Amino acid sequence: MNSAKHLAQAAIVMAGMRKLTMPGDYLAIVDGAMIAGYHLGNALLHAHGVFADAEHANTPSKLACDIDSLPAPIRPAFVAFTELEKFRFDYVRNASVYDERLGAEVWRCLEVMQQACVEK
């Protein structure tokens, strides 16, 4: 899948997420953010020549390199993707108590990732 297809998939996921509400749907929003982050992150990796179109990273923790070794323009996006991965670990995979700041932080991380895609 190339960058354009990843961006299209991310847009579909995020449109679906916008139909959900906090706090009732927070688990779906956090999980959806990881899926959108997967697509945004891979779009960036492809666009910056880190990965060929056939290569993909499911999560930042599964990258074969440190975020600091990625091209400088995409590092902030991968810091944000790492935050999304932590939210998923804390709220979906474990039983963290819902925090009202969660929704704003999830969308902030996605916005950082989207902005990096626009600036590529």
N, C-alpha and C positions, 0 to 999 in steps of 0.2 A: 504494500500500500504506500503510495507517495504522500508528500506533504499536503497536497490539495485534498486528497481523499480523507486524510486524518482530520483536517480542519473541518470538512463537511460533517464527519461523524461527530466531532466535538460539538458542533453547532446543534445537531439533532439532540444529543444528550442534554445539553444545557437548556434547550427549549423545553424539554420534558421536565427538567429540574425546576424551572421557573413556575410550573404548575403546582408544585408542592409547597407546603408551608411548614414553618417552624412553630412550635416544637414537635407537632404530631408526626411529621415526616422526616425528622432529622436523620434517622438511619439511612433512608433512601437518598437523602440529599448528600450525605457524606460518601456513600458508596457511588452515587452518580458522579460526584466530583472526582473520584479516583478514575472512573472510566473516561471522563472528559479530560482529565489530566494526562492519562495515558496517550490519548490522541494528540493533545496539544504538545506534549513532550516529544513524542515521536515525530510530529511535524517539524519541530525545531531541530531534532537530531538529523533528520533527512536534509532539511534546508541548509544546514550549516556543514554538511558533509561528514558528520560524525558516523552516521550509519547509512548504508545503502537502503534502497526502498524495501528490500526483502528482510532487513534486520529490524528488530524492535526490542525495546526495553519495557517490561511490564510495570516496573516501579523504579524509583530512583535507587533504592537499596539493591537492585539487581543489575545496576550499571557495572560494567567491567572497569570503570575508572571513577576517580573522585570528581565531585562537582567542580573543584578548583582546577581540574585539568580540561574541563569543557571550554569551548570558545567563550570569551568574556561576555558577549551579548546575550547568551542564553543561561548564564549562571544564576541570575536572580529568578528566572522561571523555574529552574531545578531546585532552588532553595524553597520556593513556594510549593513545588510538587512534593518535596520532602515533608513539608508541613501537612499537606493533604494526606500523605501516607501515614503520618503520625496520628492525625485525626481518625483515620480509618482504623488504625490499630487500637486507639483508645476507646472509640465510641461504637464501632461495629464489631470488632473482634473481642473486645473486653467490655466490661460493664461500667464504663465511666458515666457519671451522672451528667445529664444534659446541662449545658451552660448556655445562657442566652447570647453570649458573644460568638458562639459557634457559627451561626449562619453568616454573620458578617465576615468572619475570618475565612470561611470556606469560599465565599464569593470574592473576597480580596485576593486570595491565592489564585483563583481562576482568572481574575482580571490581570494579575501580573503575568501569568502565562500567556493569555491572549495578547497582551500588549507586546510581549516579546515576538509573537508570531507576526504582528503587524509591522514591527520594526525590522524584521529580517531583511 
